[in-house]
Amino acid sequence: MTLQDIQIPFSDDAERGVLSCMICRHDVALEAQLELKDEHFYHPANRLIFQTIKTMVAEERPTELPAMSVFFMDMGLMDKIGGPATLAELYAFVPTPAHYDYYRDILKQKLKLRKVIEACTEVLQSVQEVGHGDADVLVDAAGERFYEIAAQEQTCQGTFKEKLMEYTNVWEARALGQVETGIPTRWRSWNATFGGITPRMWLIAGYPSDGKSSLAQGLVEDTLVHGGDVLWFMYEMDDTETIDRLVSSRSQLESKKVFFPQHHPLQQGEARRVSKAVGEMMNFGLHLRCEPTWTVEQIVAETRAMKRRNANLKLVVVDYLQLVPTAKDFGAKRSDQVAYISRTLKRDVSAANGIAVVVLSQLNDDGKTLDSRAPGQDASNVLFIEQAGETRDPVTRKAVKKEGGLRVAKNRNGPRGHLLPIRLEGASFCFEEREMGVVRQ
C-alpha cells in the first residue's frame, strides 16, 4: 500500500453532529467557534455551514434554525449547501446538543490523521529529493513536523471558575506544607527565593571554571533524591567524568581521590564510601546523553519521547548552550542561532512538557551571556555565579571585599538583584550554603 492508496480520514456524521449541536444551542455555537477551525470540516458544504455560523456568532446574530435559514438565503449560500432541507436535516440530526464533545473529539482526531498523511507525503517527497544527502537533517525536520501536529491540538480546558476552585485547593495545600511549588533543593535560600526547582526555563551563567556544571549537578542530584527523573545533555564531559563527579558528591570524598585513586590512595573506609555511593545511584532515574553532536531538534525529540514513556521526567539539563548545534543553517549569524536554540528549549522542551529546563551559558567579557541576549530574556529565572575576591569601589577606589555566591539577575515571581550565599567548594566540586562573611576553615 502506498500513500496514494490511503483513504482520506474524515467523518461526515461527526461533522454534521457538531453543526447540529451548534444550530440547536447558541452557547454550543460560541464554544465550537473557539475550539474548532475551518480545516476540521473536510466536506465542503459542512465547512461552508461552519464558516457561516461563525460569521453569525461574530455579528451577534441568533443561530436558531429560522434565523439561520434567512441568513443563508440573504447571502446566496442556500444552494451551495444543498438547499433548505440540509439545514432542517442538521437541526434534527442529533437527539441532544449534549453530545457535542463526542463529535468534536472525532473531528480533532480525523484532522490529526489527515495532517499525519500530509506530513508523511512531504517526508517521502523530501527523501526522493535529498537522495544521498544528509539523512540526519531530514529526520530532524520530520520529527519537528510531527511535533507541530501534536502541539496544534493542545487546548486549555476548563472555565475560569473551575480553575479558581482548583487554585484554591492547591494554594491551601501549599500553605499547609502538603505540596511543594517545585522540587526542594539542599539550599534553603534557593527554596525561599524560587520555591525549589519549578517547571520553567532556568539560565545559569558564569565565566569558564566558575562551576556551572557543578551547580547543575546539585540540581540534578536533588531532583533524583526526590524521586524525579533527569535527562542530562552534556557537551564537554563524557560518561565517566560525569559519574566521577556524582560519586565524589555522594561519597563526600575529595574529587582527586575519585578521579585519580592511583595517585591519591584511599584511606580506611573510603573505598566503602565509593561503593555505597555507587549502590545508592543504581536506582536513580538519570539519563545521560554525553555526546557533542546532539542538535536542539534532537533534544526536543528525545525529551518528548521520554516524557511519553516516563511521566516522572522532571528536569532537563543542557550543559552548555553555546555548544548546542542545530539542523538549521543560520550562516554567520551566531546570535540568531543561539536565540533560536534558546527559544526552542523554552517552548518545545520546558513549556510543551511541563518540566524544568536548566540551561548553562558562558559570559562574555562584559558580563553578558555569550553570543546573544535572548537566553536571559527567554528564561524565567537567571542566576550569575560570582566568585569571592576583591574589587575597587568606583568612587573611593578603595579595595572592597566581594562575597561570592549566586546573583539573582532575574526572578519571575519575586525580588532580584540579591546574592544567595551558595558557593563552590573546590575540593568536592559542590556548591554549599553558608552565611555571608563566614569563611570555611
Number of C-alpha atoms within 10 A of each C-alpha: 5 6 12 9 7 9 9 14 15 20 17 12 14 19 21 22 26 30 29 27 27 26 24 20 16 16 13 20 24 16 12 21 18 10 13 16 14 15 12 21 27 19 14 13 16 20 19 16 22 25 16 17 25 22 13 17 17 11 9 9 15 16 22 14 16 12 12 19 18 13 19 20 13 10 9 10 17 19 12 12 17 11 14 14 12 14 22 15 12 19 20 14 17 19 12 13 18 11 14 21 14 12 18 19 13 18 25 18 15 19 22 19 16 17 18 16 18 13 17 16 15 14 18 14 11 14 16 10 10 12 9 8 10 10 12 12 15 16 16 19 18 18 17 17 17 16 15 13 16 13 11 9 14 9 8 7 8 8 8 9 9 11 11 11 11 11 12 12 10 16 15 12 13 13 10 10 10 10 13 17 16 17 23 21 20 15 19 16 17 19 18 11 15 18 17 22 26 22 20 21 29 26 26 30 31 23 20 11 9 17 23 23 23 22 21 21 21 20 23 25 22 19 25 21 18 12 16 19 24 24 22 21 22 22 19 14 16 14 12 11 14 17 17 17 23 25 24 23 22 18 22 16 19 17 21 17 20 25 17 11 12 10 9 12 13 14 8 8 8 16 17 12 17 18 12 14 18 16 11 14 17 9 11 17 17 19 14 16 18 19 13 15 13 19 19 24 25 20 22 22 19 15 23 17 11 15 17 12 10 12 11 15 25 26 29 24 23 25 23 20 22 21 17 22 18 20 16 15 9 13 8 8 10 13 15 15 21 24 19 18 22 26 18 18 27 23 15 22 26 23 16 15 18 17 21 24 27 29 26 24 26 22 18 15 9 7 12 17 24 21 19 18 14 18 29 23 15 19 23 18 23 24 23 25 24 21 17 13 11 12 12 12 11 8 6 8 9 11 12 12 13 14 18 19 24 25 20 20 18 21 17 12 11 10 12 16 12 12 19 23 22 24 22 23 14 12 13 21 20 24 23 15 18 17 9 13 11 9 7 6 3
